[in-house]
Amino acid sequence: MTFIDNSNASGIIVPAAAPALSRRAFLAGALGLGATALLAGCGTGSSSGGGSGKTIVVGSKDFTENLILAELYALALEDKGFKVKRKFNISSSVTHTSLVNGDIDLYPEYTGTALISILKKDVETDPKKVYQTVKAAYKKKWNIDWLEYAKATDSQGLVITTAASKKYGITTITDLQKNASKLRFASQGEFDKREDGIPALEKAYGKFDWKSSKVYDNSLKYEILRKGQADVTPAYTTEGQIASKTFTLLEDDKHVWPPYNVAPVVRGKVLKANPKIEDALNAVSKTLTTAGLTKLNAQVDVKKKEYEDVAAAYFKKIK
């Protein structure tokens, strides 16, 4: 396994609008024994020496938002006097395993991902309960600590054009279901069949009798809506494009989808040896909201800025 160590490089950015399975659901199948064996055989080992030194290895998954968050964590630690080594752009399917094996010391994780994809527990929609469950399980199973979770949640969602939202008075998914026959749905195919996609929505809200439903590549969905070729599409709640006034994120008023609050996960030995990590990273988490994280993503994915520059500007603001 080759990691991209971009301590002094801009790195390769995978858009936040990457296909859904590459960001979360794919984890369920990829976190098995094969991935574990692969990483165990090729890990470089933590620079913190099991937590005995002050060099902290910060990792990230392979999409924009996680890169921004990981860079914020790295900056916060450096600000407190830690030497930081960055191992970013690790495949989302093996990031957890790289932490367990000691290839990295910490990275940004999502509570819903931990609950469903890693721990394989039943869906829970209360953010505090999800957090408490994953926090206890990680500590017991792997001696990994969850620090405080942010208000920011990168959950599944549905986006509608603001024009259609205003025309039909649609602000919630309940409103959407009632008006589905007037709307064109831009699907990504797998969302129609995935357990947490249309089947979950119809179980809670009733059948969605769309005016039309066509499958489009995930990377084109916002352009399709912008061009007026469709009205509604699946999305993640912090995708940068949602920051545009052209689109409206609908409220999941029946709470179908679990929360995906972001938080730092840290190897227990490293945290014990370097307790100042906790305050440094919790201070970052306290500032993060869903709307704020969406704007940070937009600066990279829409305005094409480098994620390091976006993170640096934000950290300077909150410092």
C-alpha positions in Angstrom: 0.0 0.0 0.0 1.4 3.4 -1.0 0.2 6.4 0.9 0.5 10.0 -0.4 2.6 11.9 2.1 1.7 15.5 1.0 3.3 17.5 3.9 4.8 19.8 1.3 2.5 19.1 -1.7 -1.0 20.0 -2.7 -2.1 16.4 -3.1 -4.7 14.8 -5.4 -8.2 16.0 -4.7 -11.1 13.6 -5.2 -14.3 15.7 -5.4 -16.8 15.6 -2.5 -19.3 14.6 -5.2 -17.7 11.2 -5.6 -20.1 8.3 -6.1 -22.0 7.4 -2.9 -20.5 4.0 -2.5 -17.0 5.3 -2.6 -17.6 7.5 0.3 -19.6 5.4 2.8 -21.4 2.3 1.7 -18.4 0.7 0.0 -16.8 0.5 3.4 -19.0 -2.3 4.5 -17.5 -4.7 1.9 -13.9 -3.4 2.0 -13.1 -3.5 5.7 -12.7 -7.2 5.8 -9.8 -9.5 6.4 -8.3 -8.9 2.9 -7.9 -5.2 3.6 -6.6 -5.9 7.0 -3.9 -8.3 5.8 -2.9 -5.9 3.0 -2.3 -3.0 5.3 -0.6 -5.1 8.0 1.9 -6.2 5.4 2.8 -2.8 4.0 2.3 -0.2 6.8 5.2 2.1 7.4 4.4 2.5 11.1 3.5 5.6 13.1 6.1 8.3 13.6 4.8 8.7 17.1 6.3 5.4 18.0 3.2 4.1 19.7 2.6 7.5 21.3 6.1 7.9 22.8 7.0 11.0 20.8 5.6 14.3 19.7 5.3 13.5 15.9 1.6 12.8 15.1 0.7 11.1 11.9 -2.6 12.6 10.6 -4.4 10.7 7.9 -7.4 11.5 5.6 -9.8 9.8 3.3 -9.7 10.4 -0.4 -12.3 13.2 -0.9 -12.3 16.9 -0.5 -14.1 17.3 2.8 -11.9 14.8 4.6 -8.8 16.4 3.2 -9.9 19.8 4.5 -10.7 18.4 7.9 -7.5 16.5 8.2 -5.5 19.6 7.3 -7.4 21.6 9.9 -6.4 18.9 12.5 -2.8 19.1 11.4 -2.7 22.8 11.6 -4.3 22.8 15.1 -1.7 20.3 16.3 1.2 22.2 14.8 -0.1 25.4 16.5 0.2 23.5 19.8 3.8 22.6 19.1 3.4 19.1 17.7 5.4 17.9 14.7 2.9 16.5 12.2 3.3 14.1 9.4 0.5 14.0 6.8 -0.6 10.8 5.1 -3.6 12.0 3.1 -5.7 10.6 0.3 -5.9 7.1 1.8 -8.6 5.1 0.2 -11.9 5.5 2.2 -12.2 1.7 2.2 -9.1 1.2 4.3 -8.6 4.3 6.4 -10.0 2.7 9.5 -7.8 -0.3 9.1 -4.7 1.9 8.7 -5.6 3.5 12.1 -6.0 0.2 13.8 -2.7 -1.0 12.4 -0.8 2.1 13.5 -0.1 3.4 10.0 -1.7 6.7 11.1 -2.5 8.1 14.5 -5.7 9.9 13.8 -8.1 11.0 11.0 -11.6 12.6 10.6 -14.4 10.0 10.8 -18.2 10.1 10.6 -20.4 8.7 13.3 -22.8 7.0 10.9 -20.0 5.4 9.0 -18.6 3.9 12.2 -22.0 2.7 13.3 -23.2 1.1 10.1 -20.2 0.3 7.9 -17.5 -0.5 10.4 -19.4 -1.8 13.5 -22.3 -3.1 11.4 -24.9 -2.1 13.9 -28.5 -1.1 13.3 -29.5 2.3 12.1 -29.9 4.9 14.9 -31.0 8.5 14.2 -30.2 10.2 17.5 -26.8 11.9 17.1 -25.9 11.5 20.8 -26.8 7.8 20.9 -24.8 7.1 17.8 -21.8 8.9 19.2 -22.0 7.1 22.5 -22.4 3.8 20.8 -19.4 4.2 18.5 -17.3 5.8 21.2 -17.7 2.9 23.6 -17.3 0.2 20.9 -14.1 1.7 19.5 -12.5 2.0 22.9 -13.3 -1.5 23.8 -12.5 -3.2 20.5 -9.5 -1.2 19.3 -8.5 1.2 22.1 -9.4 4.1 19.7 -10.8 7.3 21.2 -13.5 9.4 19.7 -13.0 13.1 20.5 -15.9 15.5 20.6 -18.2 15.4 17.5 -19.0 18.5 15.5 -22.5 19.8 14.7 -21.5 19.4 11.0 -23.0 16.2 9.5 -22.3 14.9 6.1 -25.4 12.8 5.7 -27.4 11.5 2.8 -30.0 14.0 1.5 -32.1 15.2 -1.4 -31.5 18.4 -3.3 -34.2 20.2 -5.3 -33.8 23.3 -7.6 -34.7 26.4 -5.6 -37.1 27.3 -8.5 -39.1 24.1 -8.0 -38.9 24.4 -4.3 -40.6 27.9 -4.5 -43.0 26.9 -7.2 -44.5 24.0 -5.3 -43.7 25.0 -1.7 -41.3 22.1 -1.1 -38.9 22.4 1.8 -39.2 18.9 3.4 -39.1 15.3 2.0 -42.8 15.0 3.0 -43.5 18.0 0.7 -41.5 16.3 -2.0 -43.4 13.0 -1.8 -46.7 14.8 -2.1 -45.5 16.6 -5.2 -43.4 13.9 -6.8 -45.7 13.5 -9.8 -44.8 17.1 -10.9 -41.0 16.5 -10.6 -38.3 14.9 -12.6 -35.8 12.8 -10.6 -32.1 12.6 -11.5 -31.0 9.3 -10.1 -27.6 7.7 -9.9 -29.1 4.2 -10.4 -27.9 2.5 -7.3 -29.8 5.0 -5.1 -33.0 3.5 -6.4 -32.2 0.1 -5.1 -29.8 0.7 -2.2 -31.3 -0.1 1.3 -30.7 3.5 2.5 -32.0 5.0 -0.8 -35.4 5.0 -2.3 -36.5 1.9 -0.4 -35.8 3.6 2.9 -37.5 6.8 1.8 -40.7 5.0 0.6 -40.9 3.0 3.8 -41.1 6.2 5.8 -42.7 8.7 3.4 -44.7 6.6 0.9 -44.2 5.9 -2.8 -42.5 8.6 -4.9 -44.5 8.7 -8.1 -42.1 10.8 -10.2 -43.1 12.6 -13.3 -39.9 10.9 -14.7 -36.8 9.3 -13.4 -33.6 9.0 -15.3 -30.1 7.8 -14.4 -27.2 10.2 -14.7 -23.6 10.1 -13.7 -23.1 11.4 -10.2 -20.6 14.0 -11.4 -23.2 15.5 -13.7 -26.2 15.8 -11.3 -25.9 19.5 -10.4 -25.3 20.5 -14.1 -28.4 18.5 -15.0 -30.5 20.4 -12.5 -28.9 23.7 -13.4 -29.8 23.2 -17.1 -33.4 22.4 -16.2 -33.3 18.8 -17.3 -34.3 17.5 -13.8 -35.6 18.9 -10.6 -34.4 16.6 -7.8 -31.3 14.5 -7.1 -29.7 12.6 -4.2 -26.8 14.4 -2.5 -24.7 14.5 0.6 -25.5 17.4 2.9 -22.2 19.1 2.8 -21.5 19.0 -1.0 -20.0 22.3 -2.1 -22.5 22.8 -4.9 -25.3 23.1 -2.3 -23.9 26.4 -1.2 -25.3 27.9 -4.5 -28.7 29.6 -4.2 -29.7 27.6 -7.3 -30.2 24.6 -5.0 -32.2 23.8 -1.9 -31.4 20.9 0.5 -34.6 19.3 1.7 -35.2 18.5 5.4 -35.4 14.8 6.2 -38.4 15.5 8.5 -39.0 11.8 9.3 -35.4 11.2 10.1 -34.8 8.3 7.7 -31.0 8.8 7.5 -28.7 8.4 10.4 -26.4 11.3 11.4 -22.9 11.4 10.0 -21.3 13.9 12.5 -17.6 14.4 12.0 -15.1 13.8 14.8 -11.4 13.0 15.2 -10.6 9.4 16.0 -7.3 8.9 17.7 -5.3 5.8 18.7 -5.5 5.5 22.5 -1.8 5.1 23.1 -1.1 8.2 21.2 -3.7 10.3 23.0 -2.5 9.0 26.4 1.1 10.0 25.6 0.0 13.4 24.1 -3.1 14.5 26.0 -2.9 18.1 24.5 -4.2 16.6 21.2 -7.7 16.5 22.7 -8.1 20.2 23.4 -6.5 21.2 20.2 -8.9 19.1 18.0 -12.0 19.7 20.1 -11.5 23.4 19.6 -11.7 22.8 15.8 -14.8 20.6 16.1 -16.7 23.2 18.1 -16.5 25.6 15.1 -17.8 23.2 12.4 -21.4 23.4 11.2 -23.0 21.7 8.3 -23.5 25.0 6.5 -19.9 26.1 7.3 -18.4 22.8 6.0 -20.5 23.1 2.8 -18.9 26.5 2.2 -15.4 25.1 2.7 -16.1 22.3 0.3 -17.5 24.8 -2.2 -14.2 26.8 -2.2 -12.4 23.7 -3.4 -14.9 21.9 -5.6 -16.6 25.0 -7.1 -14.1 27.8 -6.8 -11.2 25.4 -7.5 -9.0 26.6 -4.6 -6.4 24.3 -3.0 -7.7 22.5 0.1 -4.6 23.5 2.0 -5.2 27.2 1.4 -8.9 26.8 2.3 -8.0 25.1 5.6 -5.3 27.6 6.4 -7.6 30.6 5.9 -10.3 28.9 8.1 -7.9 28.0 10.8 -6.5 31.6 10.9 -10.1 32.8 11.3 -11.0 30.5 14.2 -7.6 30.5 16.0 
